[in-house]
């Protein structure tokens, strides 16, 4: 199958969140399954072409694109990796050489309108007809619209099915009505409740949702949640209308990066056969963060953006009660000032029990995952989540709120009559968080039971190959709808 994959960020070139991890790993997994895969993304100013081994594509030099009343020229850089996946980076300094990847600049819509036009123009120049055009989030959500409304004249794309993946529904690409002109579309579908209109704005994401042949999100539970008023970000009705074409597929994790057997960032590698060696990582972590080691006191870790989405609100409310328990807590993250200030207060108030690192440190993130006994994710919502999968893989028992991908990966020990791989709670309250930690703490000291929980977690299959095969099923579904 031929697959064109359009994204606004992709590891190893550029990353701000989980979309980059998906965009870097899924195309490679698809290529390893025998598919032809071409990936398209912007060449941001932060991407060093030399260090990433990119080659200038001379046959794709100085291509003009019409963005509203302006003609914009772009070039293309190229790389083919060892799986056979091909990466095409769109080079247009006036749009992509900014101090930040995403901006609030007046031309933010034009930046990604160019990307989407470039995808189809490059495919035309190659005369390469994809079976599936896979687009991601609002930045590429107009591509399903383009296939029908702007490039529908080209027989090259007549059998191309479109799949739109929603990684976080909160970001919707809302622009003024004038953006329709910039996109090269007509105003006939901009009217109250129309395909382009969303609360008197032009929504890239809504348009893509209505035009795509199939829709995916990054977990089965999130696919259901976004059809409800609480999680639907005002698009719940539109998504419910497309429920038969909406699929949830969990992200995978990279076994070469997040794997205690090969992790280059931890002092002691381990697996189930020599699990006792994990304690050496706990000792190293505690020494690094300046907390005392006590094998009988469980260490709870968090690696998170410090935002209301991540449950810092209920953590702060439960904190005094949590500190009455025999536990230690290490948190790594940055974000909203009020939560950064809270963590500084917590670390200074409980110096022997709490350590807080404000910022990001990849090596410390790996050591926290390997060195802690438990991992806490009390998210208000979580489309997929990766850290709970990392922690399961490392034998670090997760305690999570049951939402999105957390609900699909962490099975509560008590609710499943002793067959779970972690602990979870429904209510977004400090009491629910506290009682879940309390339940985990009671079982931590029952070492035979605790080890069974760990073994279930470390036996889970979170491979990208498993996810890729599920995407292939969705691609075939979309193709069947398209008549191909």
C-alpha positions as a Markdown table, in Angstrom:
| # | Residue | x | y | z |
|---|---|---|---|---|
| 1 | Unk | 0.0 | 0.0 | 0.0 |
| 2 | Unk | 1.2 | 3.5 | -0.8 |
| 3 | Unk | 0.8 | 5.9 | 2.2 |
| 4 | Unk | 1.4 | 9.7 | 2.3 |
| 5 | Unk | 1.8 | 10.9 | 5.9 |
| 6 | Unk | 1.5 | 14.6 | 6.6 |
| 7 | Unk | 2.4 | 16.1 | 10.0 |
| 8 | Unk | 3.5 | 19.3 | 11.6 |
| 9 | Unk | 6.3 | 17.7 | 13.7 |
| 10 | Unk | 8.3 | 14.5 | 13.6 |
| 11 | Unk | 11.0 | 12.8 | 15.7 |
| 12 | Unk | 14.0 | 13.1 | 15.2 |
| 13 | Unk | 13.7 | 16.4 | 13.4 |
| 14 | Unk | 11.4 | 18.4 | 15.6 |
| 15 | Unk | 9.2 | 17.7 | 18.7 |
| 16 | Unk | 6.9 | 19.6 | 21.0 |
| 17 | Unk | 4.7 | 16.6 | 22.0 |
| 18 | Unk | 3.4 | 13.2 | 21.4 |
| 19 | Unk | 2.5 | 13.9 | 17.7 |
| 20 | Unk | 6.2 | 14.0 | 16.9 |
| 21 | Unk | 6.7 | 10.5 | 18.5 |
| 22 | Unk | 3.8 | 9.1 | 16.4 |
| 23 | Unk | 5.0 | 10.7 | 13.2 |
| 24 | Unk | 8.5 | 9.4 | 13.7 |
| 25 | Unk | 7.6 | 5.8 | 14.7 |
| 26 | Unk | 4.4 | 4.9 | 12.9 |
| 27 | Unk | 5.7 | 5.5 | 9.3 |
| 28 | Unk | 8.7 | 3.4 | 10.0 |
| 29 | Unk | 6.5 | 0.6 | 11.4 |
| 30 | Unk | 4.3 | 0.9 | 8.3 |
| 31 | Unk | 7.3 | 0.7 | 6.0 |
| 32 | Unk | 8.6 | -2.4 | 7.9 |
| 33 | Unk | 5.2 | -4.0 | 7.1 |
| 34 | Unk | 6.0 | -3.7 | 3.4 |
| 35 | Unk | 4.3 | -0.4 | 2.6 |
| 36 | Unk | 5.6 | 2.5 | 0.6 |
| 37 | Unk | 5.6 | 5.5 | 2.9 |
| 38 | Unk | 6.3 | 9.2 | 2.3 |
| 39 | Unk | 6.3 | 11.6 | 5.2 |
| 40 | Unk | 5.9 | 15.4 | 4.8 |
| 41 | Unk | 6.6 | 18.1 | 7.4 |
| 42 | Unk | 8.0 | 21.7 | 7.5 |
| 43 | Unk | 11.7 | 22.4 | 7.6 |
| 44 | Unk | 11.6 | 24.6 | 10.7 |
| 45 | Unk | 14.6 | 26.9 | 11.3 |
| 46 | Unk | 15.6 | 24.7 | 14.3 |
| 47 | Unk | 16.2 | 21.7 | 12.0 |
| 48 | Unk | 19.9 | 21.3 | 11.0 |
| 49 | Unk | 19.9 | 19.7 | 7.6 |
| 50 | Unk | 23.5 | 18.5 | 7.9 |
| 51 | Unk | 23.2 | 16.8 | 11.3 |
| 52 | Unk | 20.0 | 15.0 | 10.2 |
| 53 | Unk | 21.6 | 13.8 | 7.0 |
| 54 | Unk | 19.1 | 15.6 | 4.7 |
| 55 | Unk | 19.8 | 16.0 | 1.0 |
| 56 | Unk | 18.6 | 18.9 | -1.1 |
| 57 | Unk | 16.0 | 17.7 | -3.7 |
| 58 | Unk | 17.1 | 19.6 | -6.8 |
| 59 | Unk | 14.1 | 18.4 | -8.8 |
| 60 | Unk | 11.9 | 20.1 | -6.2 |
| 61 | Unk | 13.5 | 23.5 | -6.1 |
| 62 | Unk | 11.6 | 26.8 | -6.3 |
| 63 | Unk | 8.1 | 25.4 | -6.5 |
| 64 | Unk | 5.4 | 28.1 | -6.5 |
| 65 | Unk | 2.3 | 27.8 | -4.3 |
| 66 | Unk | -0.7 | 30.2 | -4.3 |
| 67 | Unk | -1.6 | 31.3 | -0.8 |
| 68 | Unk | -4.5 | 33.7 | -1.2 |
| 69 | Unk | -3.3 | 36.6 | -3.3 |
| 70 | Unk | 0.4 | 35.7 | -2.7 |
| 71 | Unk | 2.7 | 33.4 | -4.6 |
| 72 | Unk | 5.1 | 31.6 | -2.2 |
| 73 | Unk | 8.1 | 29.6 | -3.3 |
| 74 | Unk | 9.5 | 26.6 | -1.4 |
| 75 | Unk | 12.2 | 24.0 | -1.8 |
| 76 | Unk | 12.4 | 20.4 | -0.5 |
| 77 | Unk | 14.9 | 18.5 | 1.5 |
| 78 | Unk | 14.8 | 14.7 | 1.6 |
| 79 | Unk | 15.9 | 11.6 | 3.5 |
| 80 | Unk | 15.3 | 7.9 | 3.3 |
| 81 | Unk | 15.8 | 5.9 | 6.4 |
| 82 | Unk | 16.8 | 2.3 | 6.9 |
| 83 | Unk | 13.2 | 1.1 | 6.9 |
| 84 | Unk | 12.6 | 2.6 | 3.5 |
| 85 | Unk | 10.4 | 5.4 | 4.8 |
| 86 | Unk | 11.0 | 8.7 | 2.9 |
| 87 | Unk | 10.9 | 12.1 | 4.6 |
| 88 | Unk | 10.3 | 15.3 | 2.7 |
| 89 | Unk | 10.8 | 18.6 | 4.6 |
| 90 | Unk | 9.2 | 21.7 | 3.1 |
| 91 | Unk | 11.7 | 24.6 | 3.1 |
| 92 | Unk | 10.2 | 28.1 | 3.2 |
| 93 | Unk | 12.1 | 30.4 | 5.5 |
| 94 | Unk | 9.5 | 33.2 | 5.5 |
| 95 | Unk | 7.0 | 30.8 | 7.1 |
| 96 | Unk | 9.0 | 28.2 | 9.0 |
| 97 | Unk | 12.1 | 30.1 | 10.3 |
| 98 | Unk | 10.5 | 31.4 | 13.5 |
| 99 | Unk | 11.6 | 31.4 | 17.1 |
| 100 | Unk | 8.8 | 28.9 | 17.9 |
| 101 | Unk | 7.4 | 25.9 | 16.1 |
| 102 | Unk | 3.8 | 27.1 | 16.6 |
| 103 | Unk | 3.0 | 30.8 | 16.8 |
| 104 | Unk | 0.2 | 33.2 | 17.3 |
| 105 | Unk | 1.3 | 35.2 | 14.3 |
| 106 | Unk | -1.2 | 36.6 | 11.9 |
| 107 | Unk | -0.1 | 34.2 | 9.2 |
| 108 | Unk | -0.3 | 31.0 | 11.2 |
| 109 | Unk | -3.0 | 29.6 | 8.9 |
| 110 | Unk | -0.9 | 30.3 | 5.8 |
| 111 | Unk | 2.1 | 28.4 | 7.3 |
| 112 | Unk | 0.1 | 25.2 | 7.3 |
| 113 | Unk | -1.9 | 25.9 | 4.2 |
| 114 | Unk | 1.4 | 25.9 | 2.4 |
| 115 | Unk | 2.4 | 22.6 | 3.9 |
| 116 | Unk | -0.8 | 21.0 | 2.8 |
| 117 | Unk | -0.6 | 22.3 | -0.8 |
| 118 | Unk | 3.1 | 21.3 | -0.9 |
| 119 | Unk | 2.1 | 17.7 | 0.0 |
| 120 | Unk | -0.2 | 17.3 | -3.0 |
| 121 | Unk | 2.0 | 19.3 | -5.4 |
| 122 | Unk | 5.0 | 17.1 | -4.6 |
| 123 | Unk | 2.9 | 14.0 | -5.1 |
| 124 | Unk | 1.8 | 15.4 | -8.5 |
| 125 | Unk | 5.4 | 16.0 | -9.6 |
| 126 | Unk | 6.3 | 12.4 | -8.7 |
| 127 | Unk | 3.1 | 11.2 | -10.3 |
| 128 | Unk | 2.8 | 9.1 | -7.1 |
| 129 | Unk | -0.8 | 8.2 | -6.3 |
| 130 | Unk | -1.2 | 7.3 | -2.6 |
| 131 | Unk | -3.7 | 4.7 | -1.6 |
| 132 | Unk | -4.1 | 6.6 | 1.7 |
| 133 | Unk | -3.3 | 10.2 | 2.7 |
| 134 | Unk | -2.9 | 10.2 | 6.5 |
| 135 | Unk | -3.1 | 13.6 | 8.1 |
| 136 | Unk | -2.7 | 14.6 | 11.7 |
| 137 | Unk | -4.4 | 17.3 | 13.8 |
| 138 | Unk | -5.5 | 20.7 | 12.6 |
| 139 | Unk | -2.3 | 21.6 | 10.9 |
| 140 | Unk | -3.0 | 19.1 | 8.1 |
| 141 | Unk | -6.7 | 18.6 | 8.5 |
| 142 | Unk | -7.6 | 20.5 | 5.3 |
| 143 | Unk | -6.0 | 17.7 | 3.2 |
| 144 | Unk | -9.2 | 15.6 | 3.0 |
| 145 | Unk | -11.0 | 18.8 | 1.9 |
| 146 | Unk | -8.4 | 19.5 | -0.7 |
| 147 | Unk | -8.7 | 16.0 | -2.2 |
| 148 | Unk | -12.3 | 16.7 | -3.0 |
| 149 | Unk | -12.6 | 20.5 | -3.4 |
| 150 | Unk | -9.3 | 21.8 | -4.7 |
| 151 | Unk | -7.5 | 18.8 | -6.3 |
| 152 | Unk | -10.6 | 16.8 | -7.2 |
| 153 | Unk | -9.9 | 17.5 | -10.9 |
| 154 | Unk | -6.7 | 15.4 | -10.8 |
| 155 | Unk | -7.3 | 11.8 | -11.5 |
| 156 | Unk | -4.1 | 11.0 | -9.7 |
| 157 | Unk | -6.0 | 11.3 | -6.4 |
| 158 | Unk | -9.4 | 9.9 | -7.4 |
| 159 | Unk | -8.8 | 6.6 | -5.5 |
| 160 | Unk | -6.9 | 8.2 | -2.6 |
| 161 | Unk | -8.6 | 7.7 | 0.7 |
| 162 | Unk | -8.1 | 10.2 | 3.6 |
| 163 | Unk | -7.5 | 9.4 | 7.2 |
| 164 | Unk | -7.4 | 12.1 | 9.9 |
| 165 | Unk | -5.9 | 11.4 | 13.3 |
| 166 | Unk | -6.9 | 13.6 | 16.2 |
| 167 | Unk | -4.1 | 13.6 | 18.8 |
| 168 | Unk | -5.6 | 16.4 | 21.0 |
| 169 | Unk | -9.0 | 17.8 | 20.2 |
| 170 | Unk | -8.4 | 20.9 | 22.2 |
| 171 | Unk | -6.3 | 22.4 | 19.3 |
| 172 | Unk | -8.7 | 23.0 | 16.4 |
| 173 | Unk | -7.0 | 25.5 | 14.0 |
| 174 | Unk | -9.6 | 28.4 | 14.3 |
| 175 | Unk | -9.1 | 31.3 | 11.9 |
| 176 | Unk | -11.1 | 34.1 | 10.4 |
| 177 | Unk | -13.4 | 33.7 | 7.4 |
| 178 | Unk | -10.6 | 35.2 | 5.2 |
| 179 | Unk | -8.5 | 32.0 | 5.8 |
| 180 | Unk | -10.9 | 30.2 | 3.4 |
| 181 | Unk | -9.5 | 32.5 | 0.6 |
| 182 | Unk | -6.0 | 31.8 | 1.8 |
| 183 | Unk | -6.7 | 28.1 | 1.5 |
| 184 | Unk | -7.9 | 28.4 | -2.1 |
| 185 | Unk | -11.4 | 27.3 | -1.2 |
| 186 | Unk | -14.8 | 28.8 | -1.9 |
| 187 | Unk | -17.1 | 30.5 | 0.6 |
| 188 | Unk | -20.1 | 28.4 | -0.4 |
| 189 | Unk | -19.6 | 26.0 | 2.6 |
| 190 | Unk | -19.2 | 28.7 | 5.2 |
| 191 | Unk | -22.6 | 29.3 | 6.7 |
| 192 | Unk | -24.0 | 28.6 | 10.2 |
| 193 | Unk | -23.4 | 24.9 | 10.9 |
| 194 | Unk | -21.7 | 24.4 | 7.5 |
| 195 | Unk | -18.6 | 22.3 | 6.9 |
| 196 | Unk | -16.2 | 25.2 | 7.2 |
| 197 | Unk | -18.0 | 27.2 | 9.9 |
| 198 | Unk | -17.4 | 26.8 | 13.7 |
| 199 | Unk | -18.8 | 29.5 | 15.9 |
| 200 | Unk | -18.3 | 32.1 | 13.2 |
| 201 | Unk | -14.7 | 31.0 | 12.6 |
| 202 | Unk | -13.1 | 28.8 | 9.9 |
| 203 | Unk | -12.1 | 25.5 | 11.6 |
| 204 | Unk | -9.5 | 23.4 | 9.8 |
| 205 | Unk | -10.2 | 20.5 | 12.2 |
| 206 | Unk | -14.0 | 20.5 | 11.8 |
| 207 | Unk | -13.7 | 20.6 | 8.0 |
| 208 | Unk | -11.2 | 17.7 | 8.1 |
| 209 | Unk | -13.5 | 15.7 | 10.4 |
| 210 | Unk | -16.4 | 16.1 | 8.0 |
| 211 | Unk | -14.4 | 15.4 | 4.8 |
| 212 | Unk | -12.1 | 12.5 | 5.9 |
| 213 | Unk | -13.0 | 9.0 | 4.9 |
| 214 | Unk | -11.9 | 7.7 | 8.3 |
| 215 | Unk | -11.0 | 9.3 | 11.6 |
| 216 | Unk | -8.7 | 8.0 | 14.3 |
| 217 | Unk | -7.7 | 9.0 | 17.9 |
| 218 | Unk | -4.9 | 7.7 | 20.0 |
| 219 | Unk | -7.0 | 5.5 | 22.3 |
| 220 | Unk | -10.3 | 3.7 | 22.2 |
| 221 | Unk | -11.6 | 5.4 | 25.3 |
| 222 | Unk | -10.7 | 8.9 | 24.0 |
| 223 | Unk | -12.6 | 8.0 | 20.8 |
| 224 | Unk | -15.7 | 7.6 | 22.9 |
| 225 | Unk | -15.0 | 10.5 | 25.3 |
| 226 | Unk | -14.7 | 13.1 | 22.5 |
| 227 | Unk | -18.3 | 12.3 | 21.5 |
| 228 | Unk | -19.5 | 13.6 | 24.8 |
| 229 | Unk | -20.2 | 17.1 | 26.1 |
| 230 | Unk | -17.5 | 16.9 | 28.8 |
| 231 | Unk | -14.6 | 16.0 | 26.4 |
| 232 | Unk | -15.8 | 17.0 | 23.0 |
| 233 | Unk | -14.5 | 20.6 | 23.0 |
| 234 | Unk | -17.8 | 21.7 | 21.3 |
| 235 | Unk | -17.2 | 19.2 | 18.5 |
| 236 | Unk | -18.9 | 16.3 | 20.2 |
| 237 | Unk | -22.0 | 16.5 | 17.9 |
| 238 | Unk | -19.9 | 16.5 | 14.8 |
| 239 | Unk | -17.8 | 13.6 | 16.0 |
| 240 | Unk | -20.9 | 11.6 | 17.1 |
| 241 | Unk | -22.2 | 12.1 | 13.6 |
| 242 | Unk | -19.1 | 10.3 | 12.3 |
| 243 | Unk | -19.0 | 7.6 | 15.0 |
| 244 | Unk | -19.1 | 4.8 | 12.6 |
| 245 | Unk | -15.9 | 6.0 | 10.9 |
| 246 | Unk | -14.1 | 6.9 | 14.2 |
| 247 | Unk | -11.5 | 4.4 | 15.5 |
| 248 | Unk | -9.2 | 4.5 | 18.6 |
| 249 | Unk | -5.7 | 3.1 | 18.2 |
| 250 | Unk | -3.1 | 3.3 | 21.0 |
| 251 | Unk | 0.2 | 4.8 | 20.3 |
| 252 | Unk | 3.2 | 2.4 | 20.6 |
| 253 | Unk | 6.5 | 3.0 | 22.4 |
| 254 | Unk | 10.0 | 2.7 | 20.9 |
| 255 | Unk | 11.7 | -0.5 | 22.3 |
| 256 | Unk | 15.1 | 0.9 | 21.5 |
| 257 | Unk | 14.5 | 4.0 | 23.6 |
| 258 | Unk | 12.2 | 3.1 | 26.5 |
| 259 | Unk | 13.3 | -0.3 | 27.5 |
| 260 | Unk | 15.0 | -1.2 | 30.8 |
| 261 | Unk | 17.0 | -4.0 | 29.1 |
| 262 | Unk | 18.8 | -1.5 | 26.8 |
| 263 | Unk | 18.3 | 1.9 | 28.4 |
| 264 | Unk | 21.5 | 3.9 | 28.1 |
| 265 | Unk | 20.4 | 6.5 | 30.6 |
| 266 | Unk | 20.1 | 4.3 | 33.7 |
| 267 | Unk | 23.0 | 3.0 | 35.7 |
| 268 | Unk | 21.6 | -0.6 | 36.0 |
| 269 | Unk | 19.8 | -2.3 | 33.2 |
| 270 | Unk | 17.4 | -5.1 | 34.1 |
| 271 | Unk | 14.4 | -7.2 | 33.1 |
| 272 | Unk | 12.1 | -9.7 | 34.8 |
| 273 | Unk | 14.8 | -12.3 | 35.2 |
| 274 | Unk | 17.0 | -9.9 | 37.2 |
| 275 | Unk | 14.3 | -7.5 | 38.5 |
| 276 | Unk | 16.1 | -7.1 | 41.9 |
| 277 | Unk | 18.7 | -5.0 | 40.0 |
| 278 | Unk | 16.0 | -2.3 | 39.7 |
| 279 | Unk | 16.8 | -1.3 | 43.3 |
| 280 | Unk | 20.2 | 0.0 | 42.1 |
| 281 | Unk | 18.4 | 2.6 | 40.0 |
| 282 | Unk | 16.2 | 3.6 | 42.9 |
| 283 | Unk | 19.4 | 4.2 | 45.0 |
| 284 | Unk | 21.0 | 6.2 | 42.2 |
| 285 | Unk | 17.8 | 8.3 | 41.7 |
| 286 | Unk | 17.5 | 9.1 | 45.4 |
| 287 | Unk | 21.2 | 10.0 | 45.6 |
| 288 | Unk | 20.8 | 12.3 | 42.6 |
| 289 | Unk | 17.7 | 14.2 | 43.9 |
| 290 | Unk | 19.0 | 14.3 | 47.5 |
| 291 | Unk | 16.5 | 12.1 | 49.3 |
| 292 | Unk | 17.3 | 9.3 | 51.7 |
| 293 | Unk | 17.1 | 5.7 | 50.7 |
| 294 | Unk | 14.8 | 3.3 | 52.5 |
| 295 | Unk | 13.8 | 0.1 | 50.7 |
| 296 | Unk | 10.6 | -0.1 | 52.6 |
| 297 | Unk | 9.4 | 3.4 | 51.6 |
| 298 | Unk | 8.0 | 3.5 | 48.1 |
| 299 | Unk | 9.1 | 6.1 | 45.6 |
| 300 | Unk | 6.4 | 7.7 | 43.5 |
| 301 | Unk | 7.4 | 9.5 | 40.3 |
| 302 | Unk | 5.8 | 12.0 | 37.9 |
| 303 | Unk | 7.1 | 13.4 | 34.6 |
| 304 | Unk | 4.6 | 15.9 | 33.3 |
| 305 | Unk | 3.7 | 19.2 | 31.8 |
| 306 | Unk | 2.5 | 21.3 | 34.7 |
| 307 | Unk | -0.9 | 22.1 | 33.5 |
| 308 | Unk | -4.5 | 21.7 | 34.7 |
| 309 | Unk | -4.9 | 18.8 | 32.2 |
| 310 | Unk | -2.4 | 16.7 | 34.1 |
| 311 | Unk | -4.2 | 16.7 | 37.4 |
| 312 | Unk | -1.9 | 19.0 | 39.4 |
| 313 | Unk | -5.0 | 20.6 | 40.8 |
| 314 | Unk | -6.1 | 17.5 | 42.7 |
| 315 | Unk | -2.6 | 16.5 | 43.5 |
| 316 | Unk | -2.1 | 19.9 | 45.3 |
| 317 | Unk | -5.4 | 19.4 | 47.2 |
| 318 | Unk | -4.4 | 15.9 | 48.4 |
| 319 | Unk | -0.8 | 16.8 | 49.1 |
| 320 | Unk | -0.8 | 17.4 | 52.8 |
| 321 | Unk | -2.6 | 14.1 | 53.4 |
| 322 | Unk | -0.3 | 12.2 | 51.0 |
| 323 | Unk | 2.7 | 13.5 | 53.0 |
| 324 | Unk | 1.3 | 11.8 | 56.1 |
| 325 | Unk | 2.0 | 8.4 | 54.3 |
| 326 | Unk | 5.4 | 6.7 | 54.3 |
| 327 | Unk | 6.2 | 7.7 | 50.7 |
| 328 | Unk | 8.6 | 9.8 | 48.7 |
| 329 | Unk | 7.8 | 11.8 | 45.7 |
| 330 | Unk | 9.9 | 13.0 | 42.8 |
| 331 | Unk | 8.4 | 15.3 | 40.1 |
| 332 | Unk | 10.0 | 16.5 | 36.8 |
| 333 | Unk | 8.2 | 19.0 | 34.7 |
| 334 | Unk | 7.5 | 22.6 | 33.8 |
| 335 | Unk | 4.5 | 24.7 | 32.8 |
| 336 | Unk | 2.1 | 27.0 | 34.6 |
| 337 | Unk | 3.7 | 29.2 | 37.2 |
| 338 | Unk | 1.2 | 28.4 | 39.9 |
| 339 | Unk | 2.1 | 24.7 | 39.7 |
| 340 | Unk | 5.8 | 25.3 | 39.4 |
| 341 | Unk | 5.5 | 27.5 | 42.6 |
| 342 | Unk | 3.5 | 24.7 | 44.3 |
| 343 | Unk | 6.3 | 22.1 | 43.6 |
| 344 | Unk | 8.9 | 24.5 | 44.9 |
| 345 | Unk | 6.8 | 24.9 | 48.1 |
| 346 | Unk | 6.4 | 21.1 | 48.4 |
| 347 | Unk | 10.1 | 20.4 | 48.1 |
| 348 | Unk | 11.0 | 23.0 | 50.6 |
| 349 | Unk | 8.3 | 22.1 | 53.0 |
| 350 | Unk | 9.0 | 18.3 | 52.9 |
| 351 | Unk | 12.8 | 18.2 | 52.2 |
| 352 | Unk | 13.2 | 14.5 | 53.1 |
| 353 | Unk | 10.2 | 13.3 | 51.1 |
| 354 | Unk | 9.8 | 15.5 | 48.0 |
| 355 | Unk | 12.1 | 16.5 | 45.1 |
| 356 | Unk | 11.0 | 18.7 | 42.3 |
| 357 | Unk | 13.0 | 19.4 | 39.1 |
| 358 | Unk | 11.5 | 22.4 | 37.2 |
| 359 | Unk | 12.4 | 22.0 | 33.5 |
| 360 | Unk | 13.1 | 19.0 | 31.3 |
| 361 | Unk | 15.9 | 16.5 | 31.6 |
| 362 | Unk | 15.7 | 13.4 | 29.4 |
| 363 | Unk | 18.3 | 11.4 | 31.4 |
| 364 | Unk | 16.5 | 12.2 | 34.7 |
| 365 | Unk | 13.1 | 11.2 | 33.1 |
| 366 | Unk | 14.6 | 7.8 | 32.3 |
| 367 | Unk | 16.0 | 7.4 | 35.8 |
| 368 | Unk | 12.7 | 8.4 | 37.4 |
| 369 | Unk | 10.9 | 5.8 | 35.3 |
| 370 | Unk | 13.4 | 3.1 | 36.2 |
| 371 | Unk | 14.1 | 4.1 | 39.8 |
| 372 | Unk | 10.6 | 4.7 | 41.2 |
| 373 | Unk | 8.3 | 2.0 | 42.6 |
| 374 | Unk | 5.1 | 3.7 | 41.4 |
| 375 | Unk | 4.2 | 6.3 | 38.8 |
| 376 | Unk | 1.4 | 8.8 | 39.2 |
| 377 | Unk | -0.8 | 10.2 | 36.3 |
| 378 | Unk | -4.0 | 11.8 | 37.7 |
| 379 | Unk | -4.9 | 13.5 | 34.4 |
| 380 | Unk | -8.1 | 15.4 | 33.9 |
| 381 | Unk | -8.0 | 14.0 | 30.3 |
| 382 | Unk | -5.3 | 12.1 | 28.4 |
| 383 | Unk | -5.9 | 11.2 | 24.8 |
| 384 | Unk | -3.2 | 8.4 | 24.9 |
| 385 | Unk | -0.4 | 9.0 | 27.3 |
| 386 | Unk | 3.0 | 7.4 | 27.0 |
| 387 | Unk | 4.5 | 7.6 | 30.5 |
| 388 | Unk | 2.1 | 5.0 | 31.9 |
| 389 | Unk | 3.2 | 2.6 | 29.2 |
| 390 | Unk | 6.8 | 3.4 | 29.9 |
| 391 | Unk | 6.3 | 2.8 | 33.6 |
| 392 | Unk | 4.5 | -0.6 | 32.9 |
| 393 | Unk | 7.4 | -1.6 | 30.7 |
| 394 | Unk | 9.9 | -0.7 | 33.5 |
| 395 | Unk | 8.0 | -2.5 | 36.3 |
| 396 | Unk | 7.0 | 0.8 | 37.9 |
| 397 | Unk | 3.4 | 0.4 | 38.9 |
| 398 | Unk | 1.1 | 3.1 | 37.6 |
| 399 | Unk | -1.6 | 5.0 | 39.5 |
| 400 | Unk | -3.8 | 6.8 | 37.1 |
| 401 | Unk | -7.1 | 8.5 | 36.6 |
| 402 | Unk | -9.3 | 6.3 | 34.3 |
| 403 | Unk | -9.5 | 8.5 | 31.2 |
| 404 | Unk | -8.5 | 8.2 | 27.6 |
| 405 | Unk | -5.4 | 6.0 | 27.0 |
| 406 | Unk | -4.9 | 5.6 | 30.7 |
| 407 | Unk | -8.1 | 3.7 | 30.9 |
| 408 | Unk | -7.1 | 1.5 | 28.0 |
| 409 | Unk | -3.6 | 0.6 | 29.3 |
| 410 | Unk | -3.9 | 0.5 | 33.2 |
| 411 | Unk | -6.2 | -2.2 | 34.7 |
| 412 | Unk | -7.1 | -1.7 | 38.3 |
| 413 | Unk | -5.9 | -4.5 | 40.6 |
| 414 | Unk | -8.9 | -4.4 | 42.9 |
| 415 | Unk | -11.6 | -4.0 | 40.3 |
| 416 | Unk | -10.3 | -6.9 | 38.3 |
| 417 | Unk | -10.1 | -9.2 | 41.4 |
| 418 | Unk | -6.4 | -9.2 | 41.7 |
| 419 | Unk | -5.7 | -9.5 | 37.9 |
| 420 | Unk | -4.8 | -5.8 | 37.2 |
| 421 | Unk | -1.5 | -4.2 | 36.3 |
| 422 | Unk | -1.9 | -1.0 | 38.3 |
| 423 | Unk | -4.3 | 1.2 | 40.1 |
| 424 | Unk | -6.9 | 3.6 | 38.6 |
| 425 | Unk | -9.8 | 5.8 | 39.8 |
| 426 | Unk | -12.8 | 7.4 | 38.1 |
| 427 | Unk | -13.5 | 10.7 | 39.9 |
| 428 | Unk | -11.4 | 13.7 | 39.3 |
| 429 | Unk | -11.0 | 14.5 | 43.0 |
| 430 | Unk | -8.3 | 14.7 | 45.6 |
| 431 | Unk | -10.0 | 12.0 | 47.7 |
| 432 | Unk | -10.0 | 9.5 | 44.8 |
| 433 | Unk | -6.3 | 10.2 | 44.2 |
| 434 | Unk | -5.5 | 9.8 | 47.9 |
| 435 | Unk | -7.4 | 6.5 | 48.3 |
| 436 | Unk | -5.7 | 5.0 | 45.2 |
| 437 | Unk | -2.3 | 5.8 | 46.5 |
| 438 | Unk | -3.3 | 4.3 | 49.8 |
| 439 | Unk | -4.5 | 1.1 | 48.1 |
| 440 | Unk | -1.2 | 0.8 | 46.2 |
| 441 | Unk | 0.8 | 1.4 | 49.4 |
| 442 | Unk | -1.0 | -1.4 | 51.2 |
| 443 | Unk | -0.1 | -3.9 | 48.4 |
| 444 | Unk | 3.5 | -2.6 | 48.1 |
| 445 | Unk | 4.4 | -4.4 | 51.3 |
| 446 | Unk | 2.9 | -7.7 | 50.1 |
| 447 | Unk | 5.8 | -8.5 | 47.9 |
| 448 | Unk | 4.4 | -11.6 | 46.2 |
| 449 | Unk | 1.3 | -9.8 | 45.2 |
| 450 | Unk | 3.2 | -6.7 | 44.2 |
| 451 | Unk | 5.5 | -8.8 | 41.9 |
| 452 | Unk | 2.6 | -10.3 | 40.2 |
| 453 | Unk | 1.3 | -6.8 | 39.3 |
| 454 | Unk | 4.7 | -5.9 | 38.0 |
| 455 | Unk | 5.0 | -9.0 | 35.9 |
| 456 | Unk | 1.6 | -8.3 | 34.2 |
| 457 | Unk | 2.8 | -4.8 | 33.4 |
| 458 | Unk | 6.1 | -5.8 | 32.0 |
| 459 | Unk | 4.4 | -8.5 | 29.8 |
| 460 | Unk | 2.2 | -5.9 | 28.0 |
| 461 | Unk | 2.7 | -5.5 | 24.2 |
| 462 | Unk | 3.0 | -1.8 | 23.4 |
| 463 | Unk | 4.9 | -2.2 | 20.2 |
| 464 | Unk | 4.5 | 0.0 | 17.2 |
| 465 | Unk | 4.1 | -3.0 | 14.9 |
| 466 | Unk | 0.9 | -3.9 | 16.8 |
| 467 | Unk | -0.4 | -0.3 | 16.3 |
| 468 | Unk | 0.7 | -0.2 | 12.7 |
| 469 | Unk | -1.4 | -3.3 | 11.8 |
| 470 | Unk | -4.4 | -1.6 | 13.4 |
| 471 | Unk | -3.8 | 1.5 | 11.2 |
| 472 | Unk | -3.6 | -0.8 | 8.2 |
| 473 | Unk | -7.1 | -2.1 | 9.0 |
| 474 | Unk | -8.4 | 1.5 | 9.2 |
| 475 | Unk | -6.7 | 2.3 | 5.8 |
| 476 | Unk | -8.4 | -0.7 | 4.2 |
| 477 | Unk | -11.7 | 0.5 | 5.7 |
| 478 | Unk | -11.1 | 4.0 | 4.3 |
| 479 | Unk | -10.2 | 2.5 | 0.9 |
| 480 | Unk | -13.4 | 0.5 | 0.8 |
| 481 | Unk | -15.4 | 3.6 | 1.4 |
| 482 | Unk | -13.5 | 5.4 | -1.3 |
| 483 | Unk | -14.3 | 2.5 | -3.7 |
| 484 | Unk | -10.6 | 1.5 | -4.1 |
